[in-house]
Amino acid sequence: MVKSFSRFLKVLGGLITAGFLSLILYATLSRYVFNRPVDFSDELAALLFVTCAFIGILSSAVDNDHIEINIVTERMRSGWRRLTKRLAALVCAGFFSIFAYHSYEFAQFSRQIGALTEGAALPVSYWMYVMPLASALAAVTYAYRMFVAPSFDTRDEDHDDRSAEF
């Protein structure tokens, strides 16, 4: 189930990125080759970029593929390392929970006032619901990792470490 969701997020993010890049290419060609600028391209590109960023945040949370500074934790004993990993998951779950709440309130307010983009008058509030949804799912992911997931095994961490690939 988690692998399917992760794959779905990656495909969705790839499609949004492809759409974003196609829109930028179309807008550039329309403006500089055909001398007919597209009114909504900059604003829609910005909305797609923010959407892709939050899908990327959620995808990295689901895959446990985030940047980690482990200069201290790699020198700890395995019991302390497990404790710090769970503490980090608690902090991330708390952060994403708070962010989900506040971004939901902001999206609700934007919907209530009928917020539109400045130039092309695109509705903003519907795009803003991506933030609380992705943040709430990331909070659930970190809570799962903290309470339900099996204990952290240092041998698995070394196997999953991708820093040596670069």
RODO-2510 file (C-alpha; in nm, 4 decimals, decimal comma):
residues 166
     n   res          X          Y          Z
     1     m     0,0000     0,0000     0,0000
     2     v     0,2785     0,2434     0,0932
     3     k     0,4762     0,1576    -0,2207
     4     s     0,1661     0,2121    -0,4362
     5     f     0,1022     0,5491    -0,2735
     6     s     0,4680     0,6443    -0,3168
     7     r     0,4568     0,5453    -0,6834
     8     f     0,1331     0,7438    -0,7290
     9     l     0,2953     1,0533    -0,5759
    10     k     0,5975     1,0213    -0,8015
    11     v     0,3826     0,9809    -1,1131
    12     l     0,1615     1,2726    -1,0107
    13     g     0,4644     1,4901    -0,9390
    14     g     0,6168     1,3912    -1,2733
    15     l     0,2970     1,4780    -1,4589
    16     i     0,2713     1,8144    -1,2843
    17     t     0,6370     1,8853    -1,3612
    18     a     0,5831     1,7906    -1,7259
    19     g     0,2778     2,0170    -1,7369
    20     f     0,4731     2,2973    -1,5708
    21     l     0,7596     2,2684    -1,8195
    22     s     0,5211     2,2418    -2,1167
    23     l     0,3387     2,5519    -2,0009
    24     i     0,6649     2,7460    -1,9679
    25     l     0,7750     2,6313    -2,3147
    26     y     0,4377     2,7225    -2,4661
    27     a     0,4345     3,0624    -2,2958
    28     t     0,7901     3,1383    -2,4072
    29     l     0,7216     3,0417    -2,7672
    30     s     0,3937     3,2339    -2,7670
    31     r     0,5577     3,5470    -2,6344
    32     y     0,8848     3,5594    -2,8251
    33     v     0,8134     3,3686    -3,1466
    34     f     0,4468     3,4397    -3,2153
    35     n     0,4295     3,7731    -3,0264
    36     r     0,1093     3,6638    -2,8456
    37     p     0,1746     3,6371    -2,4712
    38     v    -0,0441     3,4072    -2,2650
    39     d    -0,2070     3,5967    -1,9780
    40     f    -0,2358     3,3134    -1,7268
    41     s     0,0944     3,1314    -1,7846
    42     d     0,3036     3,2925    -1,5082
    43     e     0,0365     3,2521    -1,2431
    44     l    -0,0567     2,8974    -1,3403
    45     a     0,3111     2,8015    -1,3520
    46     a     0,3571     2,9365    -0,9982
    47     l     0,0545     2,7401    -0,8733
    48     l     0,1816     2,4218    -1,0380
    49     f     0,5273     2,4760    -0,8895
    50     v     0,3917     2,5106    -0,5348
    51     t     0,1725     2,2040    -0,5859
    52     c     0,4719     2,0043    -0,7078
    53     a     0,6783     2,1194    -0,4083
    54     f     0,4208     1,9960    -0,1575
    55     i     0,3794     1,6663    -0,3402
    56     g     0,7587     1,6322    -0,3249
    57     i     0,7581     1,6991     0,0495
    58     l     0,4951     1,4313     0,1003
    59     s     0,6771     1,1882    -0,1266
    60     s     1,0027     1,2274     0,0645
    61     a     0,8182     1,1788     0,3940
    62     v     0,6516     0,8595     0,2686
    63     d     0,9792     0,7193     0,1325
    64     n     1,1847     0,8367     0,4325
    65     d     1,4116     0,9914     0,1741
    66     h     1,4827     1,3273     0,3299
    67     i     1,8090     1,5048     0,4031
    68     e     1,9501     1,3979     0,7338
    69     i     2,2506     1,5370     0,9156
    70     n     2,3763     1,2398     1,1116
    71     i     2,7209     1,3530     1,2241
    72     v     2,6182     1,3040     1,5887
    73     t     2,3688     1,0189     1,5619
    74     e     2,6018     0,7890     1,3687
    75     r     2,8344     0,7880     1,6700
    76     m     2,5557     0,6946     1,9136
    77     r     2,4732     0,3504     2,0400
    78     s     2,1794     0,1852     1,8711
    79     g     1,9369     0,2482     2,1604
    80     w     2,0087     0,6213     2,1637
    81     r     1,9963     0,6321     1,7857
    82     r     1,6475     0,4754     1,7880
    83     l     1,5384     0,7268     2,0510
    84     t     1,6640     1,0249     1,8499
    85     k     1,4972     0,8893     1,5331
    86     r     1,1658     0,8622     1,7161
    87     l     1,2136     1,2102     1,8640
    88     a     1,2826     1,3467     1,5152
    89     a     0,9664     1,1752     1,3876
    90     l     0,7726     1,3331     1,6767
    91     v     0,9049     1,6798     1,5915
    92     c     0,8221     1,6338     1,2222
    93     a     0,4724     1,5030     1,3026
    94     g     0,4136     1,8016     1,5295
    95     f     0,5438     2,0506     1,2744
    96     f     0,3361     1,9093     0,9898
    97     s     0,0264     1,8944     1,2132
    98     i     0,0588     2,2612     1,3050
    99     f     0,1344     2,3572     0,9457
   100     a    -0,1657     2,1561     0,8224
   101     y    -0,3957     2,3362     1,0644
   102     h    -0,2740     2,6851     0,9799
   103     s    -0,2608     2,6254     0,6058
   104     y    -0,6154     2,4842     0,6177
   105     e    -0,7360     2,8001     0,7956
   106     f    -0,5580     3,0109     0,5332
   107     a    -0,7128     2,8121     0,2472
   108     q    -1,0574     2,8443     0,4073
   109     f    -1,0141     3,2206     0,4392
   110     s    -0,9004     3,2448     0,0772
   111     r    -1,2063     3,0499    -0,0320
   112     q    -1,4388     3,2682     0,1773
   113     i    -1,3115     3,5891     0,0222
   114     g    -1,2972     3,4363    -0,3258
   115     a    -0,9251     3,5021    -0,3695
   116     l    -0,8094     3,5209    -0,7295
   117     t    -0,4687     3,5648    -0,8864
   118     e    -0,3845     3,9210    -0,9772
   119     g    -0,3481     3,9099    -1,3542
   120     a    -0,5553     3,6235    -1,4895
   121     a    -0,8088     3,5949    -1,2050
   122     l    -0,7451     3,2231    -1,1461
   123     p    -0,9051     3,0871    -0,8262
   124     v    -0,6328     3,0429    -0,5649
   125     s    -0,8137     2,8731    -0,2785
   126     y    -0,8557     2,5377    -0,4517
   127     w    -0,4805     2,5164    -0,5088
   128     m    -0,4190     2,6142    -0,1474
   129     y    -0,5878     2,2993    -0,0197
   130     v    -0,2859     2,1019    -0,1425
   131     m    -0,0816     2,2463     0,1470
   132     p    -0,2969     2,1197     0,4359
   133     l    -0,3671     1,7877     0,2654
   134     a     0,0007     1,7134     0,1981
   135     s     0,1000     1,8372     0,5447
   136     a    -0,1630     1,6272     0,7216
   137     l    -0,0568     1,3169     0,5290
   138     a     0,3086     1,3892     0,6145
   139     a     0,2119     1,4219     0,9835
   140     v     0,0346     1,0857     0,9680
   141     t     0,3384     0,9349     0,7956
   142     y     0,5748     1,0546     1,0688
   143     a     0,3339     0,9453     1,3434
   144     y     0,3179     0,6021     1,1829
   145     r     0,6951     0,5880     1,1668
   146     m     0,7172     0,6833     1,5324
   147     f     0,4508     0,4550     1,6833
   148     v     0,3676     0,1735     1,4442
   149     a     0,6776     0,1152     1,2355
   150     p     0,9232    -0,1456     1,3596
   151     s     1,2214    -0,0272     1,5557
   152     f     1,5062     0,1276     1,3617
   153     d     1,7817    -0,1155     1,2736
   154     t     2,1208     0,0364     1,2062
   155     r     2,2002    -0,2247     0,9418
   156     d     1,8898    -0,1204     0,7434
   157     e     1,9863     0,2457     0,7749
   158     d     2,3269     0,1788     0,6230
   159     h     2,1636    -0,0144     0,3398
   160     d     1,9160     0,2702     0,2677
   161     d     2,1811     0,5435     0,2850
   162     r     2,2061     0,6980    -0,0593
   163     s     2,4740     0,9531     0,0238
   164     a     2,7457     0,7239    -0,1147
   165     e     2,5785     0,7273    -0,4576
   166     f     2,6687     1,0894    -0,5283
***
